[in-house]
Amino acid sequence: MPKALHDFTSQESVAPYIKAAAADTTNGNDACRAVHMTGTSASVNLTVGGSVVAFWLIKGHTYPICATKASDAGVVFLY
């Protein structure tokens, strides 16, 4: 079963982000606590809970989405 946002403890959920990783568009990343869009605003496919979901991400914004893969290299995974 893939890790989801509800699988983080309450301490993990409210703690500041301590690590960031660029999106690996080929192999994916570990499940993150949020994603941040550094590239141009675009429709990005994110793998969430094992399913691919399209999101419109706006440059400079952080979204509390637990994802494991992104279709755009401009996405940063926050842990």
Rosetta constraint file for C-alpha pairs under 8 A:
AtomPair CA 1 CA 49 HARMONIC 7.96 0.50
AtomPair CA 2 CA 49 HARMONIC 5.43 0.50
AtomPair CA 2 CA 50 HARMONIC 6.19 0.50
AtomPair CA 3 CA 7 HARMONIC 6.15 0.50
AtomPair CA 3 CA 31 HARMONIC 6.22 0.50
AtomPair CA 3 CA 49 HARMONIC 6.63 0.50
AtomPair CA 3 CA 66 HARMONIC 7.85 0.50
AtomPair CA 4 CA 8 HARMONIC 7.67 0.50
AtomPair CA 4 CA 31 HARMONIC 7.42 0.50
AtomPair CA 4 CA 48 HARMONIC 7.51 0.50
AtomPair CA 4 CA 49 HARMONIC 5.90 0.50
AtomPair CA 4 CA 66 HARMONIC 5.75 0.50
AtomPair CA 4 CA 67 HARMONIC 7.82 0.50
AtomPair CA 5 CA 33 HARMONIC 6.55 0.50
AtomPair CA 5 CA 65 HARMONIC 7.05 0.50
AtomPair CA 5 CA 66 HARMONIC 5.18 0.50
AtomPair CA 8 CA 12 HARMONIC 5.87 0.50
AtomPair CA 8 CA 13 HARMONIC 6.09 0.50
AtomPair CA 9 CA 13 HARMONIC 6.17 0.50
AtomPair CA 10 CA 14 HARMONIC 6.34 0.50
AtomPair CA 11 CA 15 HARMONIC 6.04 0.50
AtomPair CA 13 CA 33 HARMONIC 7.47 0.50
AtomPair CA 17 CA 78 HARMONIC 6.11 0.50
AtomPair CA 17 CA 79 HARMONIC 5.30 0.50
AtomPair CA 18 CA 78 HARMONIC 7.60 0.50
AtomPair CA 18 CA 79 HARMONIC 5.94 0.50
AtomPair CA 19 CA 78 HARMONIC 5.89 0.50
AtomPair CA 19 CA 79 HARMONIC 5.03 0.50
AtomPair CA 20 CA 76 HARMONIC 6.43 0.50
AtomPair CA 20 CA 77 HARMONIC 5.53 0.50
AtomPair CA 20 CA 78 HARMONIC 4.58 0.50
AtomPair CA 20 CA 79 HARMONIC 6.13 0.50
AtomPair CA 21 CA 76 HARMONIC 5.61 0.50
AtomPair CA 21 CA 77 HARMONIC 5.14 0.50
AtomPair CA 21 CA 78 HARMONIC 6.66 0.50
AtomPair CA 22 CA 73 HARMONIC 6.84 0.50
AtomPair CA 22 CA 74 HARMONIC 7.44 0.50
AtomPair CA 22 CA 75 HARMONIC 6.41 0.50
AtomPair CA 22 CA 76 HARMONIC 4.62 0.50
AtomPair CA 22 CA 77 HARMONIC 6.18 0.50
AtomPair CA 23 CA 28 HARMONIC 6.93 0.50
AtomPair CA 23 CA 29 HARMONIC 6.77 0.50
AtomPair CA 23 CA 69 HARMONIC 6.78 0.50
AtomPair CA 23 CA 70 HARMONIC 6.10 0.50
AtomPair CA 23 CA 72 HARMONIC 7.23 0.50
AtomPair CA 23 CA 73 HARMONIC 5.33 0.50
AtomPair CA 23 CA 74 HARMONIC 7.17 0.50
AtomPair CA 23 CA 75 HARMONIC 5.56 0.50
AtomPair CA 23 CA 76 HARMONIC 5.62 0.50
AtomPair CA 23 CA 77 HARMONIC 6.39 0.50
AtomPair CA 24 CA 28 HARMONIC 4.91 0.50
AtomPair CA 24 CA 29 HARMONIC 6.16 0.50
AtomPair CA 24 CA 69 HARMONIC 6.83 0.50
AtomPair CA 24 CA 70 HARMONIC 7.21 0.50
AtomPair CA 24 CA 73 HARMONIC 6.94 0.50
AtomPair CA 25 CA 69 HARMONIC 6.38 0.50
AtomPair CA 25 CA 70 HARMONIC 5.66 0.50
AtomPair CA 25 CA 71 HARMONIC 5.44 0.50
AtomPair CA 25 CA 72 HARMONIC 6.59 0.50
AtomPair CA 25 CA 73 HARMONIC 6.35 0.50
AtomPair CA 27 CA 69 HARMONIC 7.61 0.50
AtomPair CA 28 CA 68 HARMONIC 5.66 0.50
AtomPair CA 28 CA 69 HARMONIC 4.33 0.50
AtomPair CA 28 CA 70 HARMONIC 7.15 0.50
AtomPair CA 29 CA 68 HARMONIC 4.97 0.50
AtomPair CA 29 CA 69 HARMONIC 5.81 0.50
AtomPair CA 29 CA 77 HARMONIC 7.88 0.50
AtomPair CA 30 CA 68 HARMONIC 5.57 0.50
AtomPair CA 31 CA 66 HARMONIC 6.01 0.50
AtomPair CA 31 CA 67 HARMONIC 5.49 0.50
AtomPair CA 31 CA 68 HARMONIC 4.75 0.50
AtomPair CA 32 CA 65 HARMONIC 7.64 0.50
AtomPair CA 32 CA 66 HARMONIC 5.09 0.50
AtomPair CA 32 CA 67 HARMONIC 5.81 0.50
AtomPair CA 32 CA 68 HARMONIC 6.73 0.50
AtomPair CA 32 CA 77 HARMONIC 5.83 0.50
AtomPair CA 32 CA 78 HARMONIC 5.67 0.50
AtomPair CA 32 CA 79 HARMONIC 5.19 0.50
AtomPair CA 33 CA 64 HARMONIC 6.29 0.50
AtomPair CA 33 CA 65 HARMONIC 6.31 0.50
AtomPair CA 33 CA 66 HARMONIC 5.03 0.50
AtomPair CA 33 CA 67 HARMONIC 7.69 0.50
AtomPair CA 33 CA 77 HARMONIC 7.65 0.50
AtomPair CA 33 CA 78 HARMONIC 5.89 0.50
AtomPair CA 33 CA 79 HARMONIC 5.34 0.50
AtomPair CA 34 CA 62 HARMONIC 6.76 0.50
AtomPair CA 34 CA 63 HARMONIC 5.51 0.50
AtomPair CA 34 CA 64 HARMONIC 4.30 0.50
AtomPair CA 34 CA 65 HARMONIC 4.79 0.50
AtomPair CA 34 CA 66 HARMONIC 5.73 0.50
AtomPair CA 34 CA 67 HARMONIC 7.51 0.50
AtomPair CA 34 CA 77 HARMONIC 6.21 0.50
AtomPair CA 34 CA 78 HARMONIC 5.16 0.50
AtomPair CA 34 CA 79 HARMONIC 7.00 0.50
AtomPair CA 35 CA 62 HARMONIC 5.70 0.50
AtomPair CA 35 CA 63 HARMONIC 5.37 0.50
AtomPair CA 35 CA 64 HARMONIC 6.60 0.50
AtomPair CA 35 CA 65 HARMONIC 6.18 0.50
AtomPair CA 35 CA 66 HARMONIC 7.61 0.50
AtomPair CA 35 CA 67 HARMONIC 7.58 0.50
AtomPair CA 35 CA 75 HARMONIC 6.51 0.50
AtomPair CA 35 CA 76 HARMONIC 5.60 0.50
AtomPair CA 35 CA 77 HARMONIC 4.75 0.50
AtomPair CA 35 CA 78 HARMONIC 5.76 0.50
AtomPair CA 36 CA 60 HARMONIC 6.86 0.50
AtomPair CA 36 CA 61 HARMONIC 5.76 0.50
AtomPair CA 36 CA 62 HARMONIC 4.25 0.50
AtomPair CA 36 CA 63 HARMONIC 6.28 0.50
AtomPair CA 36 CA 75 HARMONIC 5.73 0.50
AtomPair CA 36 CA 76 HARMONIC 5.07 0.50
AtomPair CA 36 CA 77 HARMONIC 6.55 0.50
AtomPair CA 36 CA 78 HARMONIC 7.27 0.50
AtomPair CA 37 CA 41 HARMONIC 7.47 0.50
AtomPair CA 37 CA 57 HARMONIC 6.34 0.50
AtomPair CA 37 CA 58 HARMONIC 6.41 0.50
AtomPair CA 37 CA 59 HARMONIC 5.01 0.50
AtomPair CA 37 CA 60 HARMONIC 5.60 0.50
AtomPair CA 37 CA 61 HARMONIC 5.89 0.50
AtomPair CA 37 CA 62 HARMONIC 6.67 0.50
AtomPair CA 37 CA 74 HARMONIC 5.95 0.50
AtomPair CA 37 CA 75 HARMONIC 4.70 0.50
AtomPair CA 37 CA 76 HARMONIC 6.31 0.50
AtomPair CA 38 CA 59 HARMONIC 5.45 0.50
AtomPair CA 38 CA 60 HARMONIC 5.70 0.50
AtomPair CA 38 CA 74 HARMONIC 5.10 0.50
AtomPair CA 38 CA 75 HARMONIC 6.02 0.50
AtomPair CA 38 CA 76 HARMONIC 7.07 0.50
AtomPair CA 39 CA 59 HARMONIC 5.85 0.50
AtomPair CA 39 CA 73 HARMONIC 7.71 0.50
AtomPair CA 39 CA 74 HARMONIC 4.24 0.50
AtomPair CA 39 CA 75 HARMONIC 6.87 0.50
AtomPair CA 40 CA 58 HARMONIC 7.27 0.50
AtomPair CA 40 CA 59 HARMONIC 5.51 0.50
AtomPair CA 40 CA 74 HARMONIC 7.50 0.50
AtomPair CA 41 CA 56 HARMONIC 7.24 0.50
AtomPair CA 41 CA 57 HARMONIC 5.55 0.50
AtomPair CA 41 CA 58 HARMONIC 4.31 0.50
AtomPair CA 41 CA 59 HARMONIC 4.82 0.50
AtomPair CA 42 CA 56 HARMONIC 5.60 0.50
AtomPair CA 42 CA 57 HARMONIC 5.66 0.50
AtomPair CA 42 CA 58 HARMONIC 6.75 0.50
AtomPair CA 43 CA 54 HARMONIC 6.37 0.50
AtomPair CA 43 CA 55 HARMONIC 5.49 0.50
AtomPair CA 43 CA 56 HARMONIC 4.26 0.50
AtomPair CA 43 CA 57 HARMONIC 6.23 0.50
AtomPair CA 44 CA 54 HARMONIC 5.56 0.50
AtomPair CA 44 CA 55 HARMONIC 5.34 0.50
AtomPair CA 44 CA 56 HARMONIC 6.16 0.50
AtomPair CA 44 CA 57 HARMONIC 6.74 0.50
AtomPair CA 44 CA 70 HARMONIC 6.73 0.50
AtomPair CA 44 CA 71 HARMONIC 5.80 0.50
AtomPair CA 44 CA 72 HARMONIC 6.19 0.50
AtomPair CA 45 CA 52 HARMONIC 6.11 0.50
AtomPair CA 45 CA 53 HARMONIC 5.44 0.50
AtomPair CA 45 CA 54 HARMONIC 4.37 0.50
AtomPair CA 45 CA 55 HARMONIC 6.25 0.50
AtomPair CA 45 CA 70 HARMONIC 5.70 0.50
AtomPair CA 45 CA 71 HARMONIC 5.25 0.50
AtomPair CA 45 CA 72 HARMONIC 7.71 0.50
AtomPair CA 46 CA 52 HARMONIC 5.55 0.50
AtomPair CA 46 CA 53 HARMONIC 5.37 0.50
AtomPair CA 46 CA 54 HARMONIC 6.27 0.50
AtomPair CA 46 CA 55 HARMONIC 7.14 0.50
AtomPair CA 46 CA 67 HARMONIC 6.18 0.50
AtomPair CA 46 CA 68 HARMONIC 7.32 0.50
AtomPair CA 46 CA 69 HARMONIC 5.58 0.50
AtomPair CA 46 CA 70 HARMONIC 4.56 0.50
AtomPair CA 46 CA 71 HARMONIC 6.62 0.50
AtomPair CA 47 CA 51 HARMONIC 5.29 0.50
AtomPair CA 47 CA 52 HARMONIC 4.33 0.50
AtomPair CA 47 CA 53 HARMONIC 6.19 0.50
AtomPair CA 47 CA 67 HARMONIC 5.44 0.50
AtomPair CA 47 CA 68 HARMONIC 5.56 0.50
AtomPair CA 47 CA 69 HARMONIC 5.06 0.50
AtomPair CA 47 CA 70 HARMONIC 6.55 0.50
AtomPair CA 48 CA 52 HARMONIC 6.23 0.50
AtomPair CA 48 CA 53 HARMONIC 6.77 0.50
AtomPair CA 48 CA 65 HARMONIC 7.76 0.50
AtomPair CA 48 CA 66 HARMONIC 6.31 0.50
AtomPair CA 48 CA 67 HARMONIC 4.68 0.50
AtomPair CA 48 CA 68 HARMONIC 6.54 0.50
AtomPair CA 48 CA 69 HARMONIC 7.89 0.50
AtomPair CA 49 CA 66 HARMONIC 7.83 0.50
AtomPair CA 49 CA 67 HARMONIC 7.20 0.50
AtomPair CA 57 CA 61 HARMONIC 7.43 0.50
AtomPair CA 67 CA 77 HARMONIC 7.97 0.50
AtomPair CA 70 CA 75 HARMONIC 6.85 0.50
